Structure formats: structure tokens, C-alpha cells
Amino acid sequence: MNNGKKRVLLLILLIGTYLLAFVMNFMPAIKHPDLNLDRIDLITSILFAIFLLMYSSTGSKKLRIFSMFGIFSGIAIFLIVNFESVMSDNFILNAIASIQYPLYSIFTIPFFGGNLLFDVNYATYSLYLSLFYVIVLGLSIYFKKKNEI
């Protein structure tokens, strides 16, 4: 299989596992800690993580951008939640806090099954995920440089 077909196949599998992980983890992520996570949530999150790591071997620029947004989202969610509890009366912070929900939906929910292992609040788990996105970004940069040589 040539490089182009392999890349397209990996992208299709990545999108498919993203959608599967998002659908499986949506309700547990929204209702956490009231709704328990199951092993199937963990399995779909791990499957998506595996395909994300595999796709990083293509050195895709879009994946690097996605990873940078993932890093930013984890840090932003963590900071917003922590400042929100301290400064709940601040109008500007309340306006900024609304940014965390789309970031949480896009970057954290597909991986939320992994919280079965950690059992932490969503802000802390988002911060953990930013470390994973750093790894994906690092691998993507490494493979891009390796493929250029």
C-alpha cells in the first residue's frame, strides 16, 4: 500500500474512532460523576488514542494544529474552572468561561473513558489530556522531520 492510500485509510479510521469515542463517552462525560464510566468507554477512548498516535506517524500539519489546540484546551479548561470557583462574581470571567464547553466537547469528551483509570474531575482530566496532546504533537513533529530526510 502506497503512502497516500495509507494516510487516507488512517485518516478515515481516525475520524471513525473519534466519532465512536465521542458518542460512547458523551453522556458519561456530561453527567460525571453522577453517571459511571464503563469498560467500553475506556476501550473506545484507548482505540481513538491508538489511531491518533498512529496518524501522528504521517507528520500531518493539520494534526499538529489539532494537537496544539488540544494542549491549549486542556490548560484553558483547568485554569477557567479553578478561577471560576474563586472569582464567580466576575462578569468577564463568566464570559470567558463559556469557551470551555466547546473545547471540552471537541478535545476531552472522546478521551473521557480514560477517566475510569484516574477518577478525577473534568478540569484535572483535561489537564492530563493536554500532556497526551503534547506527546502527539512531539511525535508528529518527529515523524515530519524524519520523513523530510
N, C-alpha and C positions, 0 to 999 in steps of 0.2 A: 504494500500500500504506500503510495507516494505521500510526501509531506503535506500537501494541500488537502488531500482527502482525509488524512489522519487528523489534521487540525479541525476540519469541518465536523467530522464524526465526534471528536472530543467536545467541540462547542455544543453540538446537539445534545450529547449526553449530559453536559454540564447544565444546560438550560433545563432539560428534563428533570434532573435530580434537584435543581434549585426549586422548581415548581412543586415537585413531590414533597421536598422538605418543608417548603413554605406552607403547603396545605396541611400536612400532618402536624406541624408544630404551631399553627396559628392559634387555635383555641387554648392549648396549654400555656402558650406564651402570654396571651392576653389575660387569662384567668389565674396566672401563677400568683401566689402559692395555693389558691383555692382548688385548682384542678391539678391532679397528679400527673406527672410525666410517666410514660410507659417505655418499655424497651424498644418498641417500634419507632418512637420519636427519636431515641438515641441512634438507632440503626440508620434512619433516614438522614440524620444530621452527619453521621460518620460517612455515609455514602456520598453526600454532597461535598464534604471536606476532601475526600479522596479524589473525586473528579476535579475539584478546584485545584488541588495540588498537582494532579496530572496535567491539567490545562496550563499550569504555570510553566511547564516544560516547553511550551511554544514560544515563550518570551513575548506574549502579546502586549502591545501598548495599552489596549483597552483594559486588559486585566490589571495592569499596573495602576491605571487611573482608578479602576474599581477598588483595588486594594487600598489606595491612598484615601479614598472616601470611606472605606471600612475602618481604617485606622482613626480618621477624624471622627467618624460617627461614634465609635466606642468611647473615645475620650470625651467628646461633647456630651453624650448621654450621661456619663458618670459625673461630669462636672455640673451639668444642669440639675440633675437630681439632688446632688449634695448641696448646691447653692439654693435650690428651691426650698429645701426644708429649713434653711437658715433665714432666707430673705423672702418669705412667702408673700409679703405685702408689696413688693416692688413690682410696679407695672411693667417696666422694661424687661425684667427677668421673666415675668409671666408671658410676655410676647415672644421672647427668645425660646422659652420652654416648649412652645408649640413646634419647634423644629425637630425636637427629639422623636416625635411619633413617626414621621416618615422615615427617618434614619433607622429607628428601631425596627420598623416593618421590613425595610429592604435588607439591612445588614445583620440583624440579630435574630429575627424570628426563624430563618431557615436553619440556624445552628442551635436553636433553643433546646433541642433534645439532649444536647451535651450537658445541660444544667442538671440533668439527672445525676451526674457524677459529682457536681460541686454543691448543688442546692444552696445557691446564693441569690440575692435579689437581682432584678434585671439590670440595674446600673452596674453592679460589680461584674456580672456576667458579660455585659457589653464591653467593659474594660478588658476582661480576659480575652474576648474575641479580637480586640484591637491588636493584641500580641500575635494571634493567629494570622491576622491580615498582614502584619509586619513580616512574618515568615513567608507568606505567599508573595508579597512584594519582593522580598530578598531573592527568593527562588526565581521569580520571573526576570529580575534584573540579571541574575547569574546566567540563566539559560539564554537570554538575549545576547549577552556578551560572548558566551561560549559559541553560539550559532554564528556570530559575526566573524569569528576566527577561522 
